[in-house]
Amino acid sequence: EAREERLRMPVSVQAHHALMDGLHAGRYFQRLQTLLDEWEN
């Protein structure tokens, strides 16, 4: 049985809540995932 291999890369973000909130962090991670998915293909 063939297994799909995936690359894993730890990512973290530190931000002051007065400058950004969870919505912005979520958008950042969604965009990063999209870019990585496109790069992978």
N, C-alpha and C positions, 0 to 999 in steps of 0.2 A: 504494500500500500504506500503510495507516494504521499509525503507530507509537504504541505506548503510552508516554506521557510519565510519568516518575517524578520525584518530588522527592528530591533528595539532601541530607543534612544530616550534616556530620562531627560525630562524638561521641567524646569520650575520657573516660577515668576514670583517676584516680590514687588509689591506695590503699596503705596500709602493710600488708604481708603478715601482720603480727601481728594485724590487725583483720579482715581479709577475705582470702578466697582465690579461686582461679579459679572455683570453683563459684558463689560469690556474684556475681562479676562476670558470669558466664554467665547466671545467673538474671536479673540486672538487664537485660542486653541483650535477652534473650528477652521480658521483660515490656515493655520499651520498644518493641520491634518490634511486639508485639501491640497495644499502645495506639495506635501510629502507623497500623497497618493498619486498626484500627477507625475511627479518625478520618478516614482517607482515604475510607472507604466511607460 
